[in-house]
Amino acid sequence: MKKTALITGATSGIGRATAYEFAKHGIKLVLCGRRQERLDELEKALSKQTEVHTLNFDVRDKAKTLEAIESLPKEFQDIDILINNAGNAHGLDPIQTGSLDDWDAMMDINVKGLLYVSKAIIPQMTERQSGHIINIGSSAGKEVYPKGNVYCGSKHAVLAITEGMRIDLNPFGIKVTAINPGLVETEFSKVRFKGGKEADSVYKGYKALQAEDVAEVIYFAVSRPAHVNIADVLMFCTAQANSTIVKKN
């Protein structure tokens, strides 16, 4: 029986790489994102390998999120694997000069968006007494670094919610995993630095994790035997020791 995975933030970075990785293994895909043209490209590319359905919505919008997931056709309705990947970082300001809009964006997407999508999917998992939820956290959920304040707060929240899910869903046999990458070379920094020059220098002088590296770890977690749950993963590139120490050439 083919499994079905729903991936949020599927149009770029880790979400996109995970869609490609899952397709290779014949997992049916529900790909969610805000950019319809990118969703269309993905569907075209991956439907040669597996069945694909796309949903165009913003996880910040509670009503649209619930409505979109409710609209799934019958053959995509039973979600076996939920990848809560949609997330963002806005700005690198110290707390005293931080932007309220940036703070809202991070809390709304990283925390509330994850909760909205989970709320739409968990009831069917508890009913079937099976399923696997993978929340994409960050090394920022493990330690706070200068100017990380609210972003780190949002990712600490993701870890706490993940642990809470694991406890509450334990009686239903549902697996819950947190995958926490350090520096990954994606569009992430362009968003964080608002397209500024700093974005180009973030990944210079060393080899950062690639989105595909994280996708492989995600697939490893979902492909373990039924009695194995990879509860929590912290992954760095070799050059990174923690949130502030990176060996650059």
C-alpha positions as CSV (number, residue, x, y, z in Angstrom):
1,M,0.0,0.0,0.0
2,K,1.5,3.3,-1.1
3,K,1.9,5.9,1.7
4,T,0.7,9.5,1.2
5,A,2.8,12.5,2.5
6,L,1.7,16.1,2.8
7,I,4.5,18.6,2.7
8,T,4.1,22.3,3.5
9,G,6.5,24.9,2.1
10,A,7.1,22.5,-0.8
11,T,8.0,25.1,-3.4
12,S,11.6,25.6,-2.3
13,G,14.5,24.5,-0.1
14,I,14.0,21.5,2.2
15,G,10.3,21.0,1.2
16,R,11.1,20.8,-2.5
17,A,14.1,18.5,-1.9
18,T,11.9,16.2,0.3
19,A,9.3,16.1,-2.4
20,Y,11.9,14.8,-4.9
21,E,13.3,12.4,-2.4
22,F,9.9,10.9,-1.5
23,A,8.9,10.7,-5.2
24,K,12.0,8.5,-5.8
25,H,10.6,6.1,-3.3
26,G,7.0,6.1,-4.8
27,I,5.4,8.0,-1.9
28,K,2.2,9.8,-3.0
29,L,2.5,13.6,-2.6
30,V,0.3,16.4,-1.5
31,L,2.5,19.5,-2.1
32,C,1.5,22.8,-0.4
33,G,2.8,26.2,-1.1
34,R,2.0,29.8,-1.9
35,R,3.5,29.9,-5.4
36,Q,1.1,28.2,-7.8
37,E,3.5,28.3,-10.8
38,R,6.2,26.5,-8.7
39,L,3.6,23.9,-7.5
40,D,2.7,23.3,-11.2
41,E,6.4,22.8,-12.1
42,L,6.8,20.3,-9.3
43,E,3.7,18.4,-10.2
44,K,4.8,18.1,-13.8
45,A,8.3,17.0,-12.8
46,L,7.3,14.5,-10.1
47,S,4.1,13.0,-11.6
48,K,6.3,10.8,-13.8
49,Q,7.4,9.0,-10.6
50,T,4.3,9.1,-8.3
51,E,0.8,10.6,-7.9
52,V,0.9,14.3,-7.0
53,H,-1.8,16.7,-5.8
54,T,-1.0,20.4,-5.1
55,L,-2.7,22.8,-2.7
56,N,-2.1,26.6,-3.0
57,F,-2.5,28.4,0.4
58,D,-0.6,30.3,3.1
59,V,-0.3,28.4,6.4
60,R,-0.8,31.8,8.2
61,D,-4.4,31.8,7.0
62,K,-6.3,29.5,9.4
63,A,-9.5,29.3,7.3
64,K,-7.7,28.8,4.0
65,T,-5.5,26.1,5.5
66,L,-8.4,24.1,6.9
67,E,-10.4,24.6,3.7
68,A,-7.5,23.5,1.4
69,I,-6.9,20.3,3.3
70,E,-10.6,19.6,3.5
71,S,-10.7,19.9,-0.3
72,L,-8.4,16.9,-0.9
73,P,-9.7,14.4,-3.4
74,K,-10.6,11.0,-1.9
75,E,-7.4,9.3,-3.1
76,F,-5.2,11.8,-1.3
77,Q,-7.3,12.2,1.9
78,D,-5.5,9.7,4.1
79,I,-2.3,11.4,5.1
80,D,0.3,8.9,6.5
81,I,3.2,11.4,6.8
82,L,2.9,15.1,7.6
83,I,6.0,17.2,7.0
84,N,5.5,20.6,8.7
85,N,8.3,22.4,6.8
86,A,6.8,25.8,6.0
87,G,8.9,28.3,8.0
88,N,10.9,31.5,7.8
89,A,13.2,33.9,9.5
90,H,12.8,37.7,9.1
91,G,15.5,40.2,10.0
92,L,18.5,39.9,12.3
93,D,17.8,42.8,14.6
94,P,18.5,43.0,18.3
95,I,15.3,42.8,20.4
96,Q,15.2,46.5,21.1
97,T,15.0,47.5,17.4
98,G,13.1,44.4,16.1
99,S,10.2,44.9,13.7
100,L,6.7,43.9,15.0
101,D,5.9,42.8,11.4
102,D,8.9,40.5,11.3
103,W,8.0,39.0,14.7
104,D,4.4,38.4,13.5
105,A,5.5,36.7,10.3
106,M,7.8,34.3,12.2
107,M,5.3,33.4,14.9
108,D,2.4,33.1,12.5
109,I,4.3,30.8,10.1
110,N,6.7,28.9,12.2
111,V,4.3,28.3,15.2
112,K,0.7,29.0,14.3
113,G,0.9,27.7,10.7
114,L,2.4,24.4,12.0
115,L,-0.5,24.1,14.5
116,Y,-3.2,24.9,11.9
117,V,-1.9,22.2,9.5
118,S,-1.4,19.7,12.3
119,K,-5.0,20.4,13.5
120,A,-6.3,19.6,10.1
121,I,-4.4,16.3,9.8
122,I,-4.1,14.8,13.3
123,P,-7.8,13.7,13.7
124,Q,-7.6,11.3,10.8
125,M,-4.3,9.9,12.2
126,T,-5.8,9.3,15.7
127,E,-8.8,7.7,14.1
128,R,-6.6,5.2,12.1
129,Q,-4.2,4.9,15.0
130,S,-1.2,5.4,12.7
131,G,0.8,8.2,11.1
132,H,4.1,10.1,11.3
133,I,4.5,13.8,11.9
134,I,7.8,15.4,11.2
135,N,8.3,19.0,12.3
136,I,11.2,20.9,10.7
137,G,12.8,22.8,13.6
138,S,16.3,24.3,13.6
139,S,19.5,24.4,15.7
140,A,18.0,27.7,16.8
141,G,15.5,25.7,18.7
142,K,18.3,24.2,20.7
143,E,20.3,27.4,21.5
144,V,19.8,31.1,21.4
145,Y,22.3,33.3,19.6
146,P,22.9,37.0,19.3
147,K,20.1,38.7,17.3
148,G,18.2,35.4,17.0
149,N,15.7,36.4,19.8
150,V,12.2,35.9,18.3
151,Y,13.3,33.4,15.5
152,C,15.0,31.3,18.2
153,G,11.8,31.7,20.3
154,S,9.7,30.4,17.5
155,K,11.9,27.4,16.9
156,H,12.1,26.6,20.6
157,A,8.3,26.6,20.5
158,V,8.4,24.1,17.6
159,L,10.5,21.7,19.7
160,A,8.2,22.1,22.7
161,I,5.1,21.5,20.5
162,T,6.8,18.4,18.9
163,E,7.5,16.9,22.4
164,G,3.9,17.7,23.4
165,M,2.6,16.0,20.3
166,R,4.8,12.9,21.0
167,I,3.3,12.6,24.5
168,D,-0.3,13.3,23.6
169,L,-0.3,11.1,20.4
170,N,1.6,8.2,22.1
171,P,-1.6,6.2,22.9
172,F,-2.5,6.3,19.2
173,G,0.8,4.8,18.0
174,I,1.6,8.0,16.0
175,K,5.3,8.8,15.5
176,V,6.5,12.3,16.0
177,T,9.9,13.6,15.0
178,A,11.8,16.9,15.1
179,I,14.6,17.4,12.4
180,N,16.7,20.4,13.4
181,P,19.2,21.6,10.8
182,G,21.9,24.2,11.2
183,L,23.1,26.2,8.2
184,V,21.4,25.0,5.0
185,E,22.0,26.7,1.7
186,T,18.5,27.7,0.5
187,E,16.5,30.8,-0.2
188,F,16.2,31.2,3.6
189,S,18.9,33.8,4.0
190,K,17.6,35.9,1.1
191,V,14.3,36.2,3.1
192,R,16.1,36.8,6.4
193,F,18.3,39.5,5.0
194,K,15.5,40.9,2.9
195,G,17.6,40.3,-0.3
196,G,20.6,42.4,1.1
197,K,24.2,41.7,0.3
198,E,24.8,39.8,3.6
199,A,22.6,37.0,2.2
200,D,25.3,36.2,-0.4
201,S,28.1,36.0,2.2
202,V,26.3,33.6,4.6
203,Y,27.4,30.5,2.7
204,K,30.8,31.7,1.5
205,G,34.1,29.9,2.5
206,Y,32.7,26.6,3.6
207,K,30.2,23.9,2.4
208,A,26.9,24.3,4.1
209,L,24.3,21.6,4.4
210,Q,22.3,21.3,1.2
211,A,18.5,20.8,1.1
212,E,19.0,17.3,-0.3
213,D,21.1,16.4,2.8
214,V,18.1,17.2,5.1
215,A,15.7,15.5,2.8
216,E,17.7,12.2,3.0
217,V,17.5,12.4,6.8
218,I,13.8,13.0,6.6
219,Y,13.4,10.0,4.4
220,F,15.5,7.9,6.7
221,A,13.2,8.8,9.6
222,V,10.0,7.9,7.8
223,S,11.4,4.6,6.4
224,R,12.3,3.1,9.8
225,P,10.5,-0.1,10.9
226,A,7.2,0.4,12.8
227,H,8.7,0.0,16.2
228,V,11.4,2.7,15.6
229,N,10.8,6.4,16.0
230,I,13.7,8.8,15.3
231,A,12.5,11.4,17.9
232,D,15.0,14.2,17.5
233,V,17.8,15.0,15.1
234,L,20.3,17.9,15.2
235,M,22.3,18.1,12.0
236,F,25.2,20.5,11.1
237,C,27.5,20.7,8.2
238,T,31.1,19.6,9.2
239,A,32.2,23.2,9.2
240,Q,29.6,24.2,11.8
241,A,30.2,23.5,15.6
242,N,27.2,25.5,16.9
243,S,25.1,28.5,16.1
244,T,28.0,30.9,16.2
245,I,31.1,28.9,15.3
246,V,31.7,28.1,11.6
247,K,35.1,27.2,10.2
248,K,35.5,29.3,7.0
249,N,38.4,29.0,4.5
